[in-house]
Amino acid sequence: MPSKSNNNNGEIYLWEINDDIKVELSANKDNDDLLLQLSLISNNNQTADKWLVNLKATENEYFTGLMERVVDGNQRLSWQEGIETAMNLRGENIGMKVKPTVSAYAPFYISSDNYGFFVYGTWPGEFDICKEFPDIVQVAFEGPDLDFKLYLGSSVKEIVRKHALETGPSFVPPAWAYGPWRWRDEHFNKKIYYDSTEVRAPFNTDLVEDVLMMEAYDIPFSAYWIDRPWGPGPRGFDDYIFDTIRFPEPGKMIKWLNDKGIELMIWIGPFVMGNMADYAEEKNYHLVSNPWRGSRQVLMDFTNTEACKWWAENGPGKLAAMGIKGFKLDRADGEKLVDSIHLKTNKGTSYRENYNDYPRQYVKAAYDAVKPVLGNDFILFPRAQYSGSAKYGGMWAGDTDGRSEGLRSAIIAMLRCAIMGYPIWGSDIGGYWGKFSHETCMRWIAFGCFSPLMETGPTNNRGFWSNPQKPYYDAELIAIWRLYSKVRMKLVPYIQSLSEEASETGIPVARPLFLIYPEQEEAWDDWQTYMLGPDILVSAIWKTGKEKHKLYLPSGNEWIDAWDRDKIYTGGEYIEVNTPLHKIPVFIRKGSDIDLGNLNELYNESLKIALEEPDIAELEKIEGWR
């Protein structure tokens, strides 16, 4: 048994291992919570390498948080066919070390028994959530000490709130960022459009095609996103300059978009190439890193203040001065990072201790680069996250497969990220790679509309008017895109207010049912159903062939069916609704001022418009290019 003593704000427990080594646990109150530290006291300068903490679990205790991917291991496991793990991580083992590309992590979980567990620092660790022993949560972390916190509260909502504020406050994007976005993975500057019409436009063909076609269909969008390659060099990313063969007249292109009310976003990485790579190596601004696809990239050391200033001025800050207001921050999650206990950063930390913190350093460096230029009129969109990242940007959900289980994983990712303190979240609607599905893309567009951020792409580097397989011209998909883009524009002020609330109070934008209705058992079971703020309930559909859908409406409120406003439910029961491909179940809390309009009428109008294929030559004439 340990000896026990008191200090000013708590207690100290001391275990004598032998004459030379003692283990100390200090437990101090932090308002209603407990701050704890495990440390080694040695007479011969011995240090600890790893710590293990066990926590007793009750029989039906529910745990979630920790990571956005559904299960640990290769991300493909998170959308494997037949997967059953969802929000509840009981029975799972999670390595707390960022992994590509679905890579939001936080050493924080909540328990349905109203406590939260959070590990400070960035050393790698592991959480065994009742897998090895069904009644024990095992937490193991490397490092000379282990500092952690037990959040204690009256509800899981209070615990999530406190953690989000402690690691935040979260970033608040400008109003335009809440509208629909459009992107392609790669842009080609062909001489003809999709329908073989000769190009007369002075800008990139794919970008112009998207803008003109979406305008013709009256599909609103507030931002356009250019992914790599957009610069010169072997990977299209040399020296933060545009490849003017692929993207002619970049300055005029930005003005053309801005004149239409569209902001431009662009891809960047945490490494430099071209002449910048030479300079970074000469000045020792870099980390030793793994090669990427056989080309030379010099990974920036963001612990180096001088390096950050140089990168800011010659990289993101330079692009911001051109008028680019959004930055997709790729590849900070292990694809290039070297894991070493011996190699040191400029700050003096080992690469291993720095590994998990690198995503936060990256997004902070980008934030510091563009904020002096753009004020608050920008958004950063990194895929890798660790504690503290939410202060500087939103987040993109990584390269998710386009199959139906990929959509399933995205729904879970959004709600886990809400728990973890990353409230400003968006996924690649339709999936990034893998199997593209006409039906799943329709369901994903609807889910994306009711996510904190909505971005549609990459759609096989094509528009839905030129699919690589039948239907080549997908009028139904175009109609659903228009329907939910129109609905999204109605939601912009509401979601903006929720983003501001998340920053001020720690309550996320998208909210698992159990966060708001923890006393209702069904709220823990129906993970597909969630609240978007206090007034909108959504039940996302991911399975194919679902013509009917069962969902839980919580008691305590009356719920108006947004698709049939004459139907009002009292709540406290499961209901079944019809779910044709264009319909996502949406319910409005009675008494709120939310008005989404006549959704059925809007869909029919959208389908009528989509059935008429625009003449792109005529659209060019309107622009004065013919």
Secondary structure as UniProt FT lines:
FT   STRAND          3..7
FT   TURN            8..9
FT   STRAND          10..16
FT   STRAND          21..30
FT   TURN            31..32
FT   STRAND          33..42
FT   TURN            43..44
FT   STRAND          50..56
FT   TURN            59..60
FT   STRAND          63..67
FT   HELIX           75..79
FT   TURN            81..82
FT   TURN            90..91
FT   STRAND          93..96
FT   STRAND          103..111
FT   TURN            112..114
FT   STRAND          115..119
FT   STRAND          125..129
FT   TURN            134..135
FT   STRAND          136..142
FT   STRAND          146..152
FT   HELIX           156..167
FT   HELIX           175..178
FT   STRAND          180..184
FT   TURN            194..195
FT   HELIX           205..217
FT   STRAND          223..226
FT   TURN            233..236
FT   TURN            239..240
FT   TURN            244..246
FT   HELIX           250..259
FT   TURN            260..261
FT   STRAND          263..268
FT   STRAND          271..272
FT   HELIX           275..282
FT   TURN            283..284
FT   STRAND          286..287
FT   TURN            293..294
FT   STRAND          298..300
FT   TURN            302..303
FT   HELIX           305..314
FT   HELIX           316..322
FT   STRAND          326..329
FT   TURN            346..347
FT   HELIX           351..355
FT   TURN            356..357
FT   HELIX           358..374
FT   TURN            375..376
FT   STRAND          379..380
FT   STRAND          384..385
FT   TURN            387..388
FT   HELIX           389..391
FT   STRAND          395..396
FT   HELIX           404..420
FT   STRAND          425..426
FT   STRAND          428..429
FT   HELIX           438..449
FT   STRAND          454..456
FT   HELIX           459..461
FT   TURN            464..465
FT   HELIX           475..505
FT   STRAND          510..512
FT   HELIX           513..516
FT   TURN            518..519
FT   HELIX           521..525
FT   TURN            527..528
FT   STRAND          529..532
FT   TURN            533..535
FT   STRAND          536..539
FT   TURN            544..545
FT   STRAND          548..553
FT   TURN            555..556
FT   STRAND          559..561
FT   TURN            562..563
FT   TURN            565..566
FT   STRAND          568..569
FT   STRAND          573..578
FT   TURN            581..582
FT   STRAND          586..589
FT   TURN            590..591
FT   HELIX           599..610
FT   HELIX           616..623
//
